[in-house]
Amino acid sequence: MYTGNQRTVLYVSVARSQAHELRQLVMETDPGAFLVIGQGQAAYGEGFQQRPSLLDQLGK
C-alpha cells in the first residue's frame, strides 16, 4: 500500500546466477521488502567489462 513516506531504495545489478541468492538475502534482511527482478539490457560503469563495438568486431 502506498503511504507517501520516504523510503531508502537500493538498485543493484547482478548476474542471473546470483539473483536467487540476492532474493534470499533481501527477504532474510527485510521480509516486507518490495523486490523487482528483471532482465537488464546493458550495464555500464566501474566493475563491468566493456564489450567490443560491432565496428571493432568487424575490424573497421
mmCIF file as Biopython writes it, N, C-alpha, C and O atoms, coordinates in Angstrom:
data_model
#
loop_
_atom_site.group_PDB
_atom_site.id
_atom_site.type_symbol
_atom_site.label_atom_id
_atom_site.label_alt_id
_atom_site.label_comp_id
_atom_site.label_asym_id
_atom_site.label_entity_id
_atom_site.label_seq_id
_atom_site.pdbx_PDB_ins_code
_atom_site.Cartn_x
_atom_site.Cartn_y
_atom_site.Cartn_z
_atom_site.occupancy
_atom_site.B_iso_or_equiv
_atom_site.auth_seq_id
_atom_site.auth_asym_id
_atom_site.pdbx_PDB_model_num
ATOM 1   N N  . MET A ? 1  ? 0.845  -1.175  0.000   1.0 0.0 1  A 1 
ATOM 2   C CA . MET A ? 1  ? 0.000  0.000   0.000   1.0 0.0 1  A 1 
ATOM 3   C C  . MET A ? 1  ? 0.891  1.239   0.000   1.0 0.0 1  A 1 
ATOM 4   O O  . MET A ? 1  ? 1.850  1.327   0.767   1.0 0.0 1  A 1 
ATOM 5   N N  . TYR A ? 2  ? 0.570  2.178   -0.853  1.0 0.0 2  A 1 
ATOM 6   C CA . TYR A ? 2  ? 1.327  3.419   -0.932  1.0 0.0 2  A 1 
ATOM 7   C C  . TYR A ? 2  ? 1.018  4.298   0.268   1.0 0.0 2  A 1 
ATOM 8   O O  . TYR A ? 2  ? -0.145 4.573   0.563   1.0 0.0 2  A 1 
ATOM 9   N N  . THR A ? 3  ? 2.077  4.743   0.967   1.0 0.0 3  A 1 
ATOM 10  C CA . THR A ? 3  ? 1.882  5.566   2.164   1.0 0.0 3  A 1 
ATOM 11  C C  . THR A ? 3  ? 2.344  7.006   1.970   1.0 0.0 3  A 1 
ATOM 12  O O  . THR A ? 3  ? 1.962  7.884   2.743   1.0 0.0 3  A 1 
ATOM 13  N N  . GLY A ? 4  ? 3.160  7.260   0.946   1.0 0.0 4  A 1 
ATOM 14  C CA . GLY A ? 4  ? 3.702  8.593   0.753   1.0 0.0 4  A 1 
ATOM 15  C C  . GLY A ? 4  ? 4.962  8.845   1.570   1.0 0.0 4  A 1 
ATOM 16  O O  . GLY A ? 4  ? 5.600  9.889   1.426   1.0 0.0 4  A 1 
ATOM 17  N N  . ASN A ? 5  ? 5.323  7.894   2.427   1.0 0.0 5  A 1 
ATOM 18  C CA . ASN A ? 5  ? 6.532  8.034   3.243   1.0 0.0 5  A 1 
ATOM 19  C C  . ASN A ? 5  ? 7.781  7.840   2.395   1.0 0.0 5  A 1 
ATOM 20  O O  . ASN A ? 5  ? 7.794  7.047   1.454   1.0 0.0 5  A 1 
ATOM 21  N N  . GLN A ? 6  ? 8.831  8.578   2.745   1.0 0.0 6  A 1 
ATOM 22  C CA . GLN A ? 6  ? 10.100 8.394   2.048   1.0 0.0 6  A 1 
ATOM 23  C C  . GLN A ? 6  ? 10.703 7.057   2.444   1.0 0.0 6  A 1 
ATOM 24  O O  . GLN A ? 6  ? 10.591 6.624   3.591   1.0 0.0 6  A 1 
ATOM 25  N N  . ARG A ? 7  ? 11.346 6.407   1.474   1.0 0.0 7  A 1 
ATOM 26  C CA . ARG A ? 7  ? 11.977 5.107   1.691   1.0 0.0 7  A 1 
ATOM 27  C C  . ARG A ? 7  ? 13.358 5.096   1.072   1.0 0.0 7  A 1 
ATOM 28  O O  . ARG A ? 7  ? 13.635 5.834   0.126   1.0 0.0 7  A 1 
ATOM 29  N N  . THR A ? 8  ? 14.212 4.262   1.608   1.0 0.0 8  A 1 
ATOM 30  C CA . THR A ? 8  ? 15.519 4.037   1.010   1.0 0.0 8  A 1 
ATOM 31  C C  . THR A ? 8  ? 15.343 3.023   -0.114  1.0 0.0 8  A 1 
ATOM 32  O O  . THR A ? 8  ? 14.662 2.011   0.053   1.0 0.0 8  A 1 
ATOM 33  N N  . VAL A ? 9  ? 15.961 3.299   -1.262  1.0 0.0 9  A 1 
ATOM 34  C CA . VAL A ? 9  ? 15.873 2.405   -2.413  1.0 0.0 9  A 1 
ATOM 35  C C  . VAL A ? 9  ? 17.269 1.923   -2.747  1.0 0.0 9  A 1 
ATOM 36  O O  . VAL A ? 9  ? 18.211 2.714   -2.813  1.0 0.0 9  A 1 
ATOM 37  N N  . LEU A ? 10 ? 17.399 0.640   -2.954  1.0 0.0 10 A 1 
ATOM 38  C CA . LEU A ? 10 ? 18.659 0.033   -3.361  1.0 0.0 10 A 1 
ATOM 39  C C  . LEU A ? 10 ? 18.443 -0.588  -4.725  1.0 0.0 10 A 1 
ATOM 40  O O  . LEU A ? 10 ? 17.596 -1.467  -4.887  1.0 0.0 10 A 1 
ATOM 41  N N  . TYR A ? 11 ? 19.204 -0.137  -5.703  1.0 0.0 11 A 1 
ATOM 42  C CA . TYR A ? 11 ? 19.092 -0.634  -7.073  1.0 0.0 11 A 1 
ATOM 43  C C  . TYR A ? 11 ? 20.393 -1.336  -7.389  1.0 0.0 11 A 1 
ATOM 44  O O  . TYR A ? 11 ? 21.453 -0.711  -7.352  1.0 0.0 11 A 1 
ATOM 45  N N  . VAL A ? 12 ? 20.340 -2.612  -7.698  1.0 0.0 12 A 1 
ATOM 46  C CA . VAL A ? 12 ? 21.554 -3.384  -7.945  1.0 0.0 12 A 1 
ATOM 47  C C  . VAL A ? 12 ? 21.448 -4.145  -9.253  1.0 0.0 12 A 1 
ATOM 48  O O  . VAL A ? 12 ? 20.357 -4.415  -9.754  1.0 0.0 12 A 1 
ATOM 49  N N  . SER A ? 13 ? 22.598 -4.478  -9.785  1.0 0.0 13 A 1 
ATOM 50  C CA . SER A ? 13 ? 22.684 -5.304  -10.982 1.0 0.0 13 A 1 
ATOM 51  C C  . SER A ? 13 ? 23.569 -6.497  -10.655 1.0 0.0 13 A 1 
ATOM 52  O O  . SER A ? 13 ? 24.722 -6.331  -10.259 1.0 0.0 13 A 1 
ATOM 53  N N  . VAL A ? 14 ? 23.032 -7.693  -10.819 1.0 0.0 14 A 1 
ATOM 54  C CA . VAL A ? 14 ? 23.786 -8.912  -10.540 1.0 0.0 14 A 1 
ATOM 55  C C  . VAL A ? 14 ? 23.626 -9.876  -11.708 1.0 0.0 14 A 1 
ATOM 56  O O  . VAL A ? 14 ? 22.705 -9.752  -12.516 1.0 0.0 14 A 1 
ATOM 57  N N  . ALA A ? 15 ? 24.524 -10.823 -11.781 1.0 0.0 15 A 1 
ATOM 58  C CA . ALA A ? 15 ? 24.422 -11.874 -12.795 1.0 0.0 15 A 1 
ATOM 59  C C  . ALA A ? 15 ? 23.190 -12.727 -12.512 1.0 0.0 15 A 1 
ATOM 60  O O  . ALA A ? 15 ? 22.772 -12.866 -11.363 1.0 0.0 15 A 1 
ATOM 61  N N  . ARG A ? 16 ? 22.621 -13.288 -13.552 1.0 0.0 16 A 1 
ATOM 62  C CA . ARG A ? 16 ? 21.433 -14.131 -13.400 1.0 0.0 16 A 1 
ATOM 63  C C  . ARG A ? 16 ? 21.658 -15.229 -12.367 1.0 0.0 16 A 1 
ATOM 64  O O  . ARG A ? 16 ? 20.751 -15.576 -11.610 1.0 0.0 16 A 1 
ATOM 65  N N  . SER A ? 17 ? 22.868 -15.771 -12.340 1.0 0.0 17 A 1 
ATOM 66  C CA . SER A ? 17 ? 23.182 -16.852 -11.399 1.0 0.0 17 A 1 
ATOM 67  C C  . SER A ? 17 ? 23.157 -16.384 -9.943  1.0 0.0 17 A 1 
ATOM 68  O O  . SER A ? 17 ? 23.108 -17.213 -9.034  1.0 0.0 17 A 1 
ATOM 69  N N  . GLN A ? 18 ? 23.189 -15.077 -9.710  1.0 0.0 18 A 1 
ATOM 70  C CA . GLN A ? 18 ? 23.187 -14.527 -8.351  1.0 0.0 18 A 1 
ATOM 71  C C  . GLN A ? 18 ? 21.805 -14.050 -7.909  1.0 0.0 18 A 1 
ATOM 72  O O  . GLN A ? 18 ? 21.632 -13.684 -6.747  1.0 0.0 18 A 1 
ATOM 73  N N  . ALA A ? 19 ? 20.830 -14.047 -8.797  1.0 0.0 19 A 1 
ATOM 74  C CA . ALA A ? 19 ? 19.510 -13.479 -8.495  1.0 0.0 19 A 1 
ATOM 75  C C  . ALA A ? 19 ? 18.818 -14.211 -7.353  1.0 0.0 19 A 1 
ATOM 76  O O  . ALA A ? 19 ? 18.227 -13.567 -6.486  1.0 0.0 19 A 1 
ATOM 77  N N  . HIS A ? 20 ? 18.875 -15.520 -7.331  1.0 0.0 20 A 1 
ATOM 78  C CA . HIS A ? 20 ? 18.209 -16.287 -6.270  1.0 0.0 20 A 1 
ATOM 79  C C  . HIS A ? 20 ? 18.844 -15.974 -4.915  1.0 0.0 20 A 1 
ATOM 80  O O  . HIS A ? 20 ? 18.141 -15.774 -3.924  1.0 0.0 20 A 1 
ATOM 81  N N  . GLU A ? 21 ? 20.167 -15.932 -4.879  1.0 0.0 21 A 1 
ATOM 82  C CA . GLU A ? 21 ? 20.866 -15.623 -3.631  1.0 0.0 21 A 1 
ATOM 83  C C  . GLU A ? 21 ? 20.524 -14.212 -3.152  1.0 0.0 21 A 1 
ATOM 84  O O  . GLU A ? 21 ? 20.330 -13.996 -1.956  1.0 0.0 21 A 1 
ATOM 85  N N  . LEU A ? 22 ? 20.449 -13.262 -4.067  1.0 0.0 22 A 1 
ATOM 86  C CA . LEU A ? 22 ? 20.086 -11.887 -3.709  1.0 0.0 22 A 1 
ATOM 87  C C  . LEU A ? 22 ? 18.674 -11.846 -3.124  1.0 0.0 22 A 1 
ATOM 88  O O  . LEU A ? 22 ? 18.434 -11.185 -2.113  1.0 0.0 22 A 1 
ATOM 89  N N  . ARG A ? 23 ? 17.743 -12.553 -3.763  1.0 0.0 23 A 1 
ATOM 90  C CA . ARG A ? 23 ? 16.362 -12.588 -3.265  1.0 0.0 23 A 1 
ATOM 91  C C  . ARG A ? 23 ? 16.320 -13.146 -1.850  1.0 0.0 23 A 1 
ATOM 92  O O  . ARG A ? 23 ? 15.640 -12.591 -0.986  1.0 0.0 23 A 1 
ATOM 93  N N  . GLN A ? 24 ? 17.034 -14.231 -1.604  1.0 0.0 24 A 1 
ATOM 94  C CA . GLN A ? 24 ? 17.053 -14.813 -0.265  1.0 0.0 24 A 1 
ATOM 95  C C  . GLN A ? 24 ? 17.608 -13.826 0.758   1.0 0.0 24 A 1 
ATOM 96  O O  . GLN A ? 24 ? 17.061 -13.686 1.852   1.0 0.0 24 A 1 
ATOM 97  N N  . LEU A ? 25 ? 18.688 -13.150 0.402   1.0 0.0 25 A 1 
ATOM 98  C CA . LEU A ? 25 ? 19.314 -12.186 1.302   1.0 0.0 25 A 1 
ATOM 99  C C  . LEU A ? 25 ? 18.356 -11.036 1.627   1.0 0.0 25 A 1 
ATOM 100 O O  . LEU A ? 25 ? 18.232 -10.636 2.785   1.0 0.0 25 A 1 
ATOM 101 N N  . VAL A ? 26 ? 17.687 -10.514 0.616   1.0 0.0 26 A 1 
ATOM 102 C CA . VAL A ? 26 ? 16.749 -9.410  0.832   1.0 0.0 26 A 1 
ATOM 103 C C  . VAL A ? 26 ? 15.609 -9.857  1.731   1.0 0.0 26 A 1 
ATOM 104 O O  . VAL A ? 26 ? 15.253 -9.142  2.667   1.0 0.0 26 A 1 
ATOM 105 N N  . MET A ? 27 ? 15.032 -11.013 1.472   1.0 0.0 27 A 1 
ATOM 106 C CA . MET A ? 27 ? 13.898 -11.491 2.257   1.0 0.0 27 A 1 
ATOM 107 C C  . MET A ? 27 ? 14.292 -11.818 3.703   1.0 0.0 27 A 1 
ATOM 108 O O  . MET A ? 27 ? 13.493 -11.636 4.621   1.0 0.0 27 A 1 
ATOM 109 N N  . GLU A ? 28 ? 15.523 -12.301 3.902   1.0 0.0 28 A 1 
ATOM 110 C CA . GLU A ? 28 ? 16.002 -12.551 5.265   1.0 0.0 28 A 1 
ATOM 111 C C  . GLU A ? 28 ? 16.223 -11.235 6.016   1.0 0.0 28 A 1 
ATOM 112 O O  . GLU A ? 28 ? 15.962 -11.143 7.215   1.0 0.0 28 A 1 
ATOM 113 N N  . THR A ? 29 ? 16.707 -10.219 5.294   1.0 0.0 29 A 1 
ATOM 114 C CA . THR A ? 29 ? 17.000 -8.927  5.896   1.0 0.0 29 A 1 
ATOM 115 C C  . THR A ? 29 ? 15.728 -8.141  6.185   1.0 0.0 29 A 1 
ATOM 116 O O  . THR A ? 29 ? 15.592 -7.543  7.252   1.0 0.0 29 A 1 
ATOM 117 N N  . ASP A ? 30 ? 14.790 -8.143  5.227   1.0 0.0 30 A 1 
ATOM 118 C CA . ASP A ? 30 ? 13.542 -7.391  5.375   1.0 0.0 30 A 1 
ATOM 119 C C  . ASP A ? 30 ? 12.417 -8.171  4.703   1.0 0.0 30 A 1 
ATOM 120 O O  . ASP A ? 30 ? 12.190 -8.019  3.503   1.0 0.0 30 A 1 
ATOM 121 N N  . PRO A ? 31 ? 11.708 -9.009  5.469   1.0 0.0 31 A 1 
ATOM 122 C CA . PRO A ? 31 ? 10.635 -9.823  4.889   1.0 0.0 31 A 1 
ATOM 123 C C  . PRO A ? 31 ? 9.531  -9.005  4.219   1.0 0.0 31 A 1 
ATOM 124 O O  . PRO A ? 31 ? 8.786  -9.540  3.399   1.0 0.0 31 A 1 
ATOM 125 N N  . GLY A ? 32 ? 9.415  -7.735  4.549   1.0 0.0 32 A 1 
ATOM 126 C CA . GLY A ? 32 ? 8.396  -6.885  3.943   1.0 0.0 32 A 1 
ATOM 127 C C  . GLY A ? 32 ? 8.905  -6.078  2.767   1.0 0.0 32 A 1 
ATOM 128 O O  . GLY A ? 32 ? 8.200  -5.201  2.268   1.0 0.0 32 A 1 
ATOM 129 N N  . ALA A ? 33 ? 10.128 -6.360  2.310   1.0 0.0 33 A 1 
ATOM 130 C CA . ALA A ? 33 ? 10.729 -5.578  1.223   1.0 0.0 33 A 1 
ATOM 131 C C  . ALA A ? 33 ? 9.975  -5.765  -0.086  1.0 0.0 33 A 1 
ATOM 132 O O  . ALA A ? 33 ? 9.415  -6.829  -0.351  1.0 0.0 33 A 1 
ATOM 133 N N  . PHE A ? 34 ? 9.970  -4.731  -0.886  1.0 0.0 34 A 1 
ATOM 134 C CA . PHE A ? 34 ? 9.416  -4.765  -2.240  1.0 0.0 34 A 1 
ATOM 135 C C  . PHE A ? 34 ? 10.583 -5.054  -3.161  1.0 0.0 34 A 1 
ATOM 136 O O  . PHE A ? 34 ? 11.553 -4.296  -3.180  1.0 0.0 34 A 1 
ATOM 137 N N  . LEU A ? 35 ? 10.514 -6.129  -3.921  1.0 0.0 35 A 1 
ATOM 138 C CA . LEU A ? 35 ? 11.640 -6.590  -4.733  1.0 0.0 35 A 1 
ATOM 139 C C  . LEU A ? 35 ? 11.163 -6.842  -6.152  1.0 0.0 35 A 1 
ATOM 140 O O  . LEU A ? 35 ? 10.188 -7.562  -6.367  1.0 0.0 35 A 1 
ATOM 141 N N  . VAL A ? 36 ? 11.851 -6.251  -7.118  1.0 0.0 36 A 1 
ATOM 142 C CA . VAL A ? 36 ? 11.559 -6.482  -8.527  1.0 0.0 36 A 1 
ATOM 143 C C  . VAL A ? 36 ? 12.805 -7.082  -9.157  1.0 0.0 36 A 1 
ATOM 144 O O  . VAL A ? 36 ? 13.899 -6.535  -9.020  1.0 0.0 36 A 1 
ATOM 145 N N  . ILE A ? 37 ? 12.644 -8.199  -9.841  1.0 0.0 37 A 1 
ATOM 146 C CA . ILE A ? 37 ? 13.765 -8.821  -10.539 1.0 0.0 37 A 1 
ATOM 147 C C  . ILE A ? 37 ? 13.431 -8.812  -12.022 1.0 0.0 37 A 1 
ATOM 148 O O  . ILE A ? 37 ? 12.393 -9.325  -12.439 1.0 0.0 37 A 1 
ATOM 149 N N  . GLY A ? 38 ? 14.312 -8.229  -12.808 1.0 0.0 38 A 1 
ATOM 150 C CA . GLY A ? 38 ? 14.084 -8.149  -14.249 1.0 0.0 38 A 1 
ATOM 151 C C  . GLY A ? 38 ? 15.385 -8.272  -15.000 1.0 0.0 38 A 1 
ATOM 152 O O  . GLY A ? 38 ? 16.467 -8.219  -14.417 1.0 0.0 38 A 1 
ATOM 153 N N  . GLN A ? 39 ? 15.268 -8.435  -16.278 1.0 0.0 39 A 1 
ATOM 154 C CA . GLN A ? 39 ? 16.437 -8.571  -17.136 1.0 0.0 39 A 1 
ATOM 155 C C  . GLN A ? 39 ? 16.867 -7.192  -17.635 1.0 0.0 39 A 1 
ATOM 156 O O  . GLN A ? 39 ? 16.059 -6.423  -18.155 1.0 0.0 39 A 1 
ATOM 157 N N  . GLY A ? 40 ? 18.143 -6.901  -17.467 1.0 0.0 40 A 1 
ATOM 158 C CA . GLY A ? 40 ? 18.673 -5.620  -17.934 1.0 0.0 40 A 1 
ATOM 159 C C  . GLY A ? 40 ? 19.209 -5.739  -19.349 1.0 0.0 40 A 1 
ATOM 160 O O  . GLY A ? 40 ? 19.661 -6.804  -19.769 1.0 0.0 40 A 1 
ATOM 161 N N  . GLN A ? 41 ? 19.155 -4.662  -20.059 1.0 0.0 41 A 1 
ATOM 162 C CA . GLN A ? 41 ? 19.665 -4.632  -21.429 1.0 0.0 41 A 1 
ATOM 163 C C  . GLN A ? 41 ? 21.181 -4.482  -21.447 1.0 0.0 41 A 1 
ATOM 164 O O  . GLN A ? 41 ? 21.865 -5.141  -22.231 1.0 0.0 41 A 1 
ATOM 165 N N  . ALA A ? 42 ? 21.707 -3.612  -20.579 1.0 0.0 42 A 1 
ATOM 166 C CA . ALA A ? 42 ? 23.143 -3.368  -20.535 1.0 0.0 42 A 1 
ATOM 167 C C  . ALA A ? 42 ? 23.497 -2.740  -19.200 1.0 0.0 42 A 1 
ATOM 168 O O  . ALA A ? 42 ? 22.656 -2.128  -18.542 1.0 0.0 42 A 1 
ATOM 169 N N  . ALA A ? 43 ? 24.749 -2.899  -18.812 1.0 0.0 43 A 1 
ATOM 170 C CA . ALA A ? 43 ? 25.249 -2.272  -17.589 1.0 0.0 43 A 1 
ATOM 171 C C  . ALA A ? 43 ? 26.566 -1.585  -17.926 1.0 0.0 43 A 1 
ATOM 172 O O  . ALA A ? 43 ? 27.442 -2.182  -18.552 1.0 0.0 43 A 1 
ATOM 173 N N  . TYR A ? 44 ? 26.703 -0.340  -17.513 1.0 0.0 44 A 1 
ATOM 174 C CA . TYR A ? 44 ? 27.893 0.439   -17.798 1.0 0.0 44 A 1 
ATOM 175 C C  . TYR A ? 44 ? 28.465 0.983   -16.511 1.0 0.0 44 A 1 
ATOM 176 O O  . TYR A ? 44 ? 27.724 1.247   -15.564 1.0 0.0 44 A 1 
ATOM 177 N N  . GLY A ? 45 ? 29.749 1.152   -16.463 1.0 0.0 45 A 1 
ATOM 178 C CA . GLY A ? 45 ? 30.378 1.754   -15.298 1.0 0.0 45 A 1 
ATOM 179 C C  . GLY A ? 45 ? 31.436 0.859   -14.701 1.0 0.0 45 A 1 
ATOM 180 O O  . GLY A ? 45 ? 31.740 -0.216  -15.218 1.0 0.0 45 A 1 
ATOM 181 N N  . GLU A ? 46 ? 31.987 1.328   -13.600 1.0 0.0 46 A 1 
ATOM 182 C CA . GLU A ? 46 ? 33.072 0.610   -12.943 1.0 0.0 46 A 1 
ATOM 183 C C  . GLU A ? 46 ? 32.611 -0.787  -12.526 1.0 0.0 46 A 1 
ATOM 184 O O  . GLU A ? 46 ? 31.523 -0.952  -11.974 1.0 0.0 46 A 1 
ATOM 185 N N  . GLY A ? 47 ? 33.434 -1.766  -12.790 1.0 0.0 47 A 1 
ATOM 186 C CA . GLY A ? 47 ? 33.126 -3.135  -12.406 1.0 0.0 47 A 1 
ATOM 187 C C  . GLY A ? 47 ? 32.490 -3.962  -13.502 1.0 0.0 47 A 1 
ATOM 188 O O  . GLY A ? 47 ? 32.312 -5.169  -13.340 1.0 0.0 47 A 1 
ATOM 189 N N  . PHE A ? 48 ? 32.147 -3.338  -14.608 1.0 0.0 48 A 1 
ATOM 190 C CA . PHE A ? 48 ? 31.556 -4.059  -15.727 1.0 0.0 48 A 1 
ATOM 191 C C  . PHE A ? 48 ? 32.516 -4.024  -16.908 1.0 0.0 48 A 1 
ATOM 192 O O  . PHE A ? 48 ? 33.107 -2.988  -17.212 1.0 0.0 48 A 1 
ATOM 193 N N  . GLN A ? 49 ? 32.663 -5.154  -17.563 1.0 0.0 49 A 1 
ATOM 194 C CA . GLN A ? 49 ? 33.543 -5.218  -18.721 1.0 0.0 49 A 1 
ATOM 195 C C  . GLN A ? 49 ? 32.844 -4.620  -19.934 1.0 0.0 49 A 1 
ATOM 196 O O  . GLN A ? 49 ? 31.652 -4.838  -20.154 1.0 0.0 49 A 1 
ATOM 197 N N  . GLN A ? 50 ? 33.603 -3.867  -20.712 1.0 0.0 50 A 1 
ATOM 198 C CA . GLN A ? 50 ? 33.048 -3.323  -21.935 1.0 0.0 50 A 1 
ATOM 199 C C  . GLN A ? 50 ? 33.173 -4.361  -23.044 1.0 0.0 50 A 1 
ATOM 200 O O  . GLN A ? 50 ? 34.212 -5.002  -23.202 1.0 0.0 50 A 1 
ATOM 201 N N  . ARG A ? 51 ? 32.108 -4.512  -23.796 1.0 0.0 51 A 1 
ATOM 202 C CA . ARG A ? 51 ? 32.152 -5.404  -24.943 1.0 0.0 51 A 1 
ATOM 203 C C  . ARG A ? 51 ? 32.634 -4.609  -26.150 1.0 0.0 51 A 1 
ATOM 204 O O  . ARG A ? 51 ? 32.315 -3.427  -26.284 1.0 0.0 51 A 1 
ATOM 205 N N  . PRO A ? 52 ? 33.394 -5.245  -27.022 1.0 0.0 52 A 1 
ATOM 206 C CA . PRO A ? 52 ? 33.836 -4.520  -28.219 1.0 0.0 52 A 1 
ATOM 207 C C  . PRO A ? 52 ? 32.632 -4.100  -29.061 1.0 0.0 52 A 1 
ATOM 208 O O  . PRO A ? 52 ? 31.630 -4.812  -29.134 1.0 0.0 52 A 1 
ATOM 209 N N  . SER A ? 53 ? 32.746 -2.953  -29.683 1.0 0.0 53 A 1 
ATOM 210 C CA . SER A ? 53 ? 31.649 -2.476  -30.519 1.0 0.0 53 A 1 
ATOM 211 C C  . SER A ? 53 ? 31.547 -3.355  -31.760 1.0 0.0 53 A 1 
ATOM 212 O O  . SER A ? 53 ? 32.472 -4.100  -32.083 1.0 0.0 53 A 1 
ATOM 213 N N  . LEU A ? 54 ? 30.427 -3.261  -32.443 1.0 0.0 54 A 1 
ATOM 214 C CA . LEU A ? 54 ? 30.220 -4.031  -33.664 1.0 0.0 54 A 1 
ATOM 215 C C  . LEU A ? 54 ? 31.277 -3.680  -34.702 1.0 0.0 54 A 1 
ATOM 216 O O  . LEU A ? 54 ? 31.763 -4.556  -35.418 1.0 0.0 54 A 1 
ATOM 217 N N  . LEU A ? 55 ? 31.637 -2.391  -34.788 1.0 0.0 55 A 1 
ATOM 218 C CA . LEU A ? 55 ? 32.667 -1.987  -35.747 1.0 0.0 55 A 1 
ATOM 219 C C  . LEU A ? 55 ? 34.015 -2.609  -35.399 1.0 0.0 55 A 1 
ATOM 220 O O  . LEU A ? 55 ? 34.748 -3.029  -36.295 1.0 0.0 55 A 1 
ATOM 221 N N  . ASP A ? 56 ? 34.352 -2.674  -34.114 1.0 0.0 56 A 1 
ATOM 222 C CA . ASP A ? 56 ? 35.592 -3.324  -33.688 1.0 0.0 56 A 1 
ATOM 223 C C  . ASP A ? 56 ? 35.566 -4.805  -34.040 1.0 0.0 56 A 1 
ATOM 224 O O  . ASP A ? 56 ? 36.579 -5.357  -34.469 1.0 0.0 56 A 1 
ATOM 225 N N  . GLN A ? 57 ? 34.435 -5.442  -33.865 1.0 0.0 57 A 1 
ATOM 226 C CA . GLN A ? 57 ? 34.312 -6.861  -34.158 1.0 0.0 57 A 1 
ATOM 227 C C  . GLN A ? 57 ? 34.476 -7.133  -35.652 1.0 0.0 57 A 1 
ATOM 228 O O  . GLN A ? 57 ? 34.992 -8.177  -36.050 1.0 0.0 57 A 1 
ATOM 229 N N  . LEU A ? 58 ? 34.031 -6.181  -36.473 1.0 0.0 58 A 1 
ATOM 230 C CA . LEU A ? 58 ? 34.138 -6.347  -37.930 1.0 0.0 58 A 1 
ATOM 231 C C  . LEU A ? 58 ? 35.495 -5.893  -38.455 1.0 0.0 58 A 1 
ATOM 232 O O  . LEU A ? 58 ? 35.775 -6.021  -39.647 1.0 0.0 58 A 1 
ATOM 233 N N  . GLY A ? 59 ? 36.335 -5.364  -37.571 1.0 0.0 59 A 1 
ATOM 234 C CA . GLY A ? 59 ? 37.664 -4.928  -37.976 1.0 0.0 59 A 1 
ATOM 235 C C  . GLY A ? 59 ? 37.687 -3.619  -38.725 1.0 0.0 59 A 1 
ATOM 236 O O  . GLY A ? 59 ? 38.583 -3.400  -39.540 1.0 0.0 59 A 1 
ATOM 237 N N  . LYS A ? 60 ? 36.740 -2.746  -38.481 1.0 0.0 60 A 1 
ATOM 238 C CA . LYS A ? 60 ? 36.678 -1.457  -39.185 1.0 0.0 60 A 1 
ATOM 239 C C  . LYS A ? 60 ? 37.096 -0.345  -38.273 1.0 0.0 60 A 1 
ATOM 240 O O  . LYS A ? 60 ? 37.110 0.816   -38.681 1.0 0.0 60 A 1 
#
